[in-house]
Amino acid sequence: MFKRFSFSFFSFCLVTVLSMSSVFASNDNQYIDAKGNYYNPITKESFTWKNDSISLDSARTAKSFTFTIRNSLTSSYFRLSRSNAKIIMTTAYFCNYQGDIRSGNSGHRYTINLQRKATLFSGNPAQFTCPTTNVTKNLGSGFSKTSQYSIYITNNDSLSPGLYIHGEGKVVAW
């Protein structure tokens, strides 16, 4: 009985250690540069800020971004200049890991969530479909100019092997 328990406990510990080491190894291969751009060479997922901040007019500011996902990713943190926000997706399409356009299921869903740093359940999700062009989702008001936010992008449906979603958009504060 004790041998069976010892073996089971040892097996559990071994599996746990191996699982943790693979998580740490994959994190070592995720690259985030000084501007907050992200690239993972294993998953081929990426997030890039296209600019630091652009002024659309005296009342609005935007942060433009591009992403390529298979599953999900999170951006670096940034601040909003106003208390209202919306997400504008300029384009989203299916591609392979090299960025070549591919066909996919029309109406495939993905979510872009504007999340406040260090606050549980602070999500402001906007659901989009792929492929898409020029779609705006208003996230409403109540955003803080002093808080930090990140963009969490997740694929809602499973993709065919080798298929990714590539998107370009911006967060607009007004």
C-alpha positions as CSV (number, residue, x, y, z in Angstrom):
1,M,0.0,0.0,0.0
2,F,2.7,2.5,1.0
3,K,4.7,1.6,-2.2
4,R,1.6,2.3,-4.4
5,F,1.1,5.6,-2.6
6,S,4.7,6.6,-2.9
7,F,4.8,5.7,-6.6
8,S,1.6,7.7,-7.2
9,F,2.9,10.7,-5.3
10,F,6.2,10.5,-7.1
11,S,4.4,10.3,-10.5
12,F,2.3,13.3,-9.6
13,C,5.4,15.3,-8.6
14,L,7.2,14.3,-11.8
15,V,4.3,15.3,-14.1
16,T,3.9,18.6,-12.2
17,V,7.6,19.5,-12.5
18,L,7.7,18.6,-16.2
19,S,4.6,20.6,-16.9
20,M,6.0,23.6,-15.1
21,S,9.3,23.4,-16.9
22,S,7.6,23.4,-20.3
23,V,5.6,26.5,-19.3
24,F,8.8,28.3,-18.2
25,A,10.6,27.2,-21.4
26,S,7.8,28.5,-23.6
27,N,7.9,31.8,-21.7
28,D,11.6,32.1,-22.4
29,N,10.8,32.1,-26.1
30,Q,8.3,35.0,-25.9
31,Y,9.8,38.3,-26.8
32,I,8.5,41.7,-25.7
33,D,10.5,44.7,-26.8
34,A,10.8,48.1,-25.2
35,K,7.7,49.4,-27.1
36,G,5.5,46.6,-25.8
37,N,5.5,44.6,-29.1
38,Y,5.2,40.9,-28.6
39,Y,6.2,37.9,-30.7
40,N,6.3,34.2,-29.8
41,P,8.4,32.1,-32.3
42,I,6.8,28.9,-31.1
43,T,3.1,29.8,-31.6
44,K,3.8,32.5,-34.3
45,E,1.5,34.8,-32.5
46,S,2.3,38.5,-32.4
47,F,1.0,41.9,-31.3
48,T,2.5,45.2,-32.5
49,W,1.7,48.8,-31.6
50,K,1.7,50.7,-34.9
51,N,2.4,54.1,-33.1
52,D,2.7,55.4,-29.6
53,S,-0.4,57.6,-29.8
54,I,-1.9,59.7,-32.5
55,S,-4.2,62.7,-31.9
56,L,-7.3,62.4,-34.1
57,D,-8.5,65.9,-33.1
58,S,-8.6,67.9,-29.9
59,A,-10.9,65.5,-28.1
60,R,-9.8,62.0,-29.3
61,T,-6.7,59.9,-29.1
62,A,-6.0,56.5,-30.7
63,K,-3.5,53.7,-30.3
64,S,-3.2,51.6,-33.4
65,F,-2.2,48.0,-33.4
66,T,-1.9,44.8,-35.4
67,F,-2.1,41.2,-34.2
68,T,-1.8,37.7,-35.4
69,I,-3.4,35.0,-33.2
70,R,-4.2,31.4,-33.2
71,N,-5.4,31.2,-29.6
72,S,-5.0,34.4,-27.5
73,L,-2.5,37.1,-26.4
74,T,-2.3,40.2,-24.2
75,S,-0.8,43.6,-25.1
76,S,1.4,45.7,-23.0
77,Y,-0.2,48.3,-20.8
78,F,-1.2,51.8,-21.9
79,R,-3.4,54.7,-20.7
80,L,-6.5,56.3,-22.2
81,S,-6.7,60.1,-22.6
82,R,-10.5,60.3,-22.1
83,S,-13.3,58.4,-20.2
84,N,-15.0,56.9,-23.3
85,A,-13.5,54.2,-25.5
86,K,-14.2,52.2,-28.6
87,I,-12.4,49.7,-30.7
88,I,-12.3,50.1,-34.5
89,M,-11.2,47.0,-36.5
90,T,-9.9,48.2,-39.8
91,T,-9.4,44.7,-41.2
92,A,-9.3,41.1,-40.0
93,Y,-8.6,38.1,-42.3
94,F,-7.3,34.5,-42.2
95,C,-3.6,33.8,-42.9
96,N,-0.9,31.2,-42.4
97,Y,2.0,31.7,-40.1
98,Q,3.9,33.5,-42.8
99,G,1.1,36.1,-43.3
100,D,-0.2,34.8,-46.6
101,I,-4.0,35.3,-46.9
102,R,-6.0,32.0,-46.7
103,S,-9.7,31.2,-46.7
104,G,-11.5,30.3,-43.5
105,N,-14.9,30.0,-42.1
106,S,-16.8,33.2,-42.7
107,G,-18.3,34.6,-39.5
108,H,-15.5,33.1,-37.3
109,R,-15.6,34.9,-33.9
110,Y,-12.9,36.5,-31.9
111,T,-13.0,38.9,-28.9
112,I,-11.0,42.0,-28.1
113,N,-11.2,42.9,-24.4
114,L,-10.0,46.2,-22.9
115,Q,-8.9,45.3,-19.4
116,R,-7.9,47.5,-16.5
117,K,-4.7,46.5,-14.8
118,A,-4.9,44.8,-11.4
119,T,-8.7,44.8,-11.3
120,L,-10.7,41.6,-11.3
121,F,-13.5,41.4,-13.7
122,S,-12.7,44.7,-15.4
123,G,-13.2,43.5,-18.9
124,N,-14.9,45.5,-21.6
125,P,-15.3,42.9,-24.4
126,A,-16.1,43.6,-28.0
127,Q,-16.8,40.6,-30.2
128,F,-15.9,40.7,-33.9
129,T,-16.1,38.2,-36.8
130,C,-13.4,37.3,-39.3
131,P,-13.1,38.3,-42.1
132,T,-14.2,41.9,-41.5
133,T,-13.5,45.4,-42.7
134,N,-14.1,48.7,-40.8
135,V,-16.2,47.6,-37.8
136,T,-16.6,49.8,-34.7
137,K,-17.6,48.6,-31.3
138,N,-18.4,51.3,-28.6
139,L,-17.2,50.2,-25.1
140,G,-19.0,53.1,-23.4
141,S,-17.8,55.4,-20.6
142,G,-16.3,55.0,-17.2
143,F,-12.7,54.6,-18.2
144,S,-10.0,56.3,-16.1
145,K,-7.3,58.5,-17.4
146,T,-5.0,57.4,-14.6
147,S,-5.5,53.7,-14.9
148,Q,-3.5,51.4,-17.1
149,Y,-5.2,49.1,-19.6
150,S,-4.2,46.2,-21.8
151,I,-5.9,44.6,-24.8
152,Y,-6.6,40.8,-24.5
153,I,-7.4,39.2,-27.8
154,T,-8.9,35.7,-27.9
155,N,-10.1,33.4,-30.6
156,N,-13.6,32.2,-29.7
157,D,-13.8,29.3,-32.1
158,S,-11.2,26.6,-33.1
159,L,-9.2,27.2,-36.3
160,S,-8.1,24.7,-38.9
161,P,-4.5,23.6,-38.4
162,G,-2.0,26.2,-39.6
163,L,-4.7,29.0,-39.8
164,Y,-4.4,32.3,-38.0
165,I,-6.4,35.5,-37.6
166,H,-4.5,38.7,-38.6
167,G,-6.1,42.0,-37.6
168,E,-5.5,45.7,-37.7
169,G,-7.3,48.2,-35.5
170,K,-7.2,50.9,-33.0
171,V,-8.4,51.8,-29.5
172,V,-10.0,55.3,-29.6
173,A,-10.6,57.4,-26.4
174,W,-12.8,60.4,-26.5
